[in-house]
Amino acid sequence: MKETEVHFLPDDKRISVRAGTTLLDAGRRARVNIRTRCDGKAACLMCKVQVHDQSGLAPMNVNERLKLGTLADDGTRLACQARVIGPVQAIVPEDPLKAAIRAQLARQAMDDDLF
């Protein structure tokens, strides 16, 4: 079976996987943290990633398109449903809790600089 490369940003991790592998499984193999609660069943919608050039992914199945709604038109895919068919680059959003902590630490650092 054909192997192809998946590049995950912002972690800048690359991994070769077999065609047909989901982005979620590729991320797990590359040790990229893609959030999920449903373990890849398209139930939680937490594994959203951005893929600007989708030529390396199989077309969306009906379930994924229905779950994403208008987000599907903006390059958003569900990592558990998006299957790799060629080279692809996926942007994994920052975990919301980590983003909140980072923002709070940045505010505290700015406050400390003022005094």
matplotlib code that plots the C-alpha trace (Angstrom):
import matplotlib.pyplot as plt

x = [0.0, 1.2, 2.8, 2.4, 3.5, 1.4, 2.8, 1.3, 1.6, 2.3, 4.3, 6.2, 6.0, 6.0, 5.1, 4.7, 1.5, -0.4, -3.0, -6.4, -5.1, -7.1, -5.5, -6.3, -4.4, -1.5, -1.4, -1.3, 1.6, 3.4, 2.7, 0.6, -2.1, -5.4, -8.2, -11.0, -13.5, -15.3, -12.2, -12.7, -16.5, -17.3, -19.5, -17.6, -16.4, -13.3, -10.8, -11.3, -8.2, -7.6, -6.5, -6.1, -5.1, -7.3, -6.0, -4.2, -7.4, -10.3, -13.5, -15.7, -18.2, -21.8, -21.5, -18.5, -20.1, -23.3, -21.4, -19.3, -22.0, -20.6, -17.1, -16.6, -16.4, -13.5, -11.1, -12.1, -12.0, -12.6, -9.3, -11.1, -12.9, -10.4, -8.5, -5.1, -4.6, -1.6, 0.8, -1.1, -0.5, -2.9, -3.0, -4.0, -5.6, -4.2, -6.0, -8.5, -7.3, -3.7, -4.5, -6.4, -3.4, -0.9, -3.0, -3.3, 0.4, 1.1, -1.3, 0.5, 3.8, 2.6, 1.2, 4.5, 6.3, 4.2, 5.2]
y = [0.0, 3.5, 5.6, 9.4, 12.2, 14.1, 17.4, 18.7, 22.4, 24.2, 21.2, 20.9, 17.1, 14.9, 11.2, 8.8, 6.8, 4.4, 5.9, 5.6, 6.4, 9.1, 12.3, 11.4, 8.1, 9.8, 12.4, 9.7, 8.0, 11.4, 12.2, 15.2, 16.0, 16.1, 16.4, 13.8, 12.3, 9.9, 8.0, 8.7, 8.2, 11.7, 12.2, 14.9, 17.2, 18.0, 16.8, 19.7, 20.6, 23.1, 21.8, 24.6, 22.3, 19.3, 17.5, 15.1, 14.0, 11.9, 13.9, 14.3, 11.6, 12.6, 12.3, 14.6, 17.2, 17.2, 17.5, 20.4, 22.4, 25.7, 25.0, 22.5, 25.3, 27.0, 24.1, 22.5, 18.7, 16.2, 14.4, 11.2, 11.2, 12.8, 10.0, 10.7, 9.9, 12.1, 14.5, 16.9, 19.6, 19.9, 22.8, 21.5, 24.3, 25.0, 23.3, 25.9, 25.3, 25.7, 28.8, 30.3, 29.5, 31.0, 34.2, 34.5, 34.1, 36.7, 39.2, 38.5, 39.1, 42.4, 43.5, 42.6, 44.8, 47.8, 47.8]
z = [0.0, -0.8, 1.9, 2.1, 4.4, 6.9, 8.3, 11.5, 12.4, 14.7, 16.1, 12.8, 13.1, 10.0, 9.6, 6.8, 6.9, 4.6, 2.4, 4.0, 7.5, 9.4, 10.4, 14.0, 13.8, 12.0, 14.8, 17.4, 15.7, 15.4, 19.0, 18.1, 20.6, 18.8, 21.3, 21.2, 23.6, 21.4, 20.2, 16.6, 16.2, 15.0, 18.1, 20.1, 17.3, 19.3, 16.7, 14.3, 12.3, 9.5, 6.1, 3.5, 0.6, 0.8, -2.3, -0.1, 1.7, 0.6, 0.0, 3.1, 3.8, 4.4, 8.2, 8.4, 6.2, 8.2, 11.5, 10.3, 8.6, 7.2, 8.8, 6.0, 3.6, 5.5, 5.4, 8.7, 8.8, 11.6, 12.1, 13.0, 9.6, 7.2, 5.4, 3.9, 0.2, -0.5, 1.1, 3.4, 6.0, 8.9, 11.4, 14.9, 17.0, 20.5, 23.3, 24.8, 28.4, 27.4, 25.4, 28.5, 30.8, 28.3, 28.0, 31.8, 32.2, 29.5, 31.3, 34.6, 33.0, 31.5, 34.9, 36.5, 33.9, 34.8, 38.5]

ax = plt.figure().add_subplot(projection="3d")
ax.plot(x, y, z, "-o")
ax.set_aspect("equal")
plt.show()
